Amino acid sequence: MSRNIRNVVLIALLLTVTVIFIASPVLAQQYGGEKIGSALDRITDWLTRILGATIIIIGIIVVGIRMSLHDEQALQKGIWVVVGGLLIFLAKNILALIKGIAGI
C-alpha cells in the first residue's frame, strides 16, 4: 500500500514541476521579462560552467580510481564521462554556433 502512495506522490510532484516549468516563461514575460531573462542567462552560464567542469573533474578522478583497481572498462566509461561533461560545459557555445550557421 505504501508503494502505491509513494508512486502517486512522485507522479504529483513531477506534474507540479512540469506545470511550473511550462508556466514560468509566460509569467516571466508578463512580469518583467528583461530582468528574469538576464537572471536566467546568468544561471545557465553558471550551471554550464560549474556543472560541466565538475563532471569532468569528478569523472577523471573516478576513472583514475577505477583504473587503479584494474577495471577493464574504466577508460571507456571515463571517455564518455569526459565527453558528457564537455557537452555540458560547451553547451552555450555549441548553441551559439548552431544559431550562427542557421543565421538566427
C-alpha positions in Angstrom: 0.0 0.0 0.0 2.8 2.4 0.8 4.4 1.8 -2.6 1.2 3.0 -4.3 1.1 6.1 -2.2 4.8 6.8 -3.0 4.1 6.4 -6.7 1.2 8.8 -6.5 3.2 11.4 -4.6 6.1 11.0 -7.1 3.7 11.5 -10.1 2.1 14.5 -8.4 5.5 16.0 -7.8 6.6 15.5 -11.4 3.4 17.0 -12.7 3.8 20.0 -10.4 7.3 20.6 -11.5 6.3 20.3 -15.2 3.5 22.8 -14.8 5.8 25.2 -13.1 8.4 24.9 -15.9 5.7 25.4 -18.5 4.2 28.4 -16.8 7.4 30.2 -15.8 8.3 31.6 -19.3 4.8 33.1 -19.6 4.9 34.6 -16.2 8.5 35.8 -16.8 7.5 37.7 -19.9 4.4 39.2 -18.3 6.1 40.4 -15.1 9.4 41.9 -16.0 10.8 39.6 -18.7 14.1 41.5 -19.1 15.3 41.1 -15.5 14.2 37.5 -15.4 15.8 36.8 -18.8 19.1 38.2 -17.7 18.9 36.2 -14.4 18.2 33.0 -16.3 21.1 33.7 -18.6 23.4 34.1 -15.6 22.0 30.9 -14.0 22.5 28.9 -17.2 26.0 30.3 -17.6 26.9 29.3 -14.1 25.3 25.8 -14.5 27.1 25.1 -17.7 30.5 26.2 -16.5 30.4 24.8 -12.9 28.4 21.6 -13.6 30.3 20.7 -16.8 33.7 21.3 -15.1 32.7 19.5 -12.0 31.5 16.4 -14.0 34.8 16.4 -15.9 36.9 16.6 -12.8 34.9 14.0 -10.8 34.8 11.8 -13.8 38.6 11.9 -14.2 39.1 11.1 -10.5 36.7 8.2 -10.6 38.2 6.8 -13.7 41.7 7.1 -12.2 40.5 5.2 -9.1 38.8 2.5 -11.2 41.8 2.1 -13.4 44.0 1.7 -10.2 41.6 -1.1 -9.2 42.2 -2.8 -12.6 38.7 -2.2 -14.0 39.0 -3.1 -17.7 36.1 -0.8 -18.8 37.2 2.2 -16.7 38.8 4.0 -19.6 35.9 3.5 -21.9 33.4 4.8 -19.3 35.8 7.6 -18.4 35.9 8.8 -22.0 32.1 9.0 -22.0 32.1 11.0 -18.8 34.5 13.5 -20.1 32.6 13.8 -23.4 29.4 14.4 -21.5 31.0 17.0 -19.2 32.4 18.8 -22.3 29.0 18.8 -23.9 27.5 20.4 -20.8 30.5 22.8 -20.4 30.3 23.9 -24.1 26.5 23.9 -24.5 26.1 27.6 -24.8 29.0 27.9 -27.3 27.5 25.0 -29.4 24.1 26.7 -29.4 25.7 30.0 -30.5 27.5 28.1 -33.3 24.3 26.5 -34.5 22.5 29.8 -34.3 25.3 31.4 -36.3 25.1 28.7 -39.0 21.3 29.0 -39.2 21.5 32.8 -39.4 19.3 33.4 -36.4 
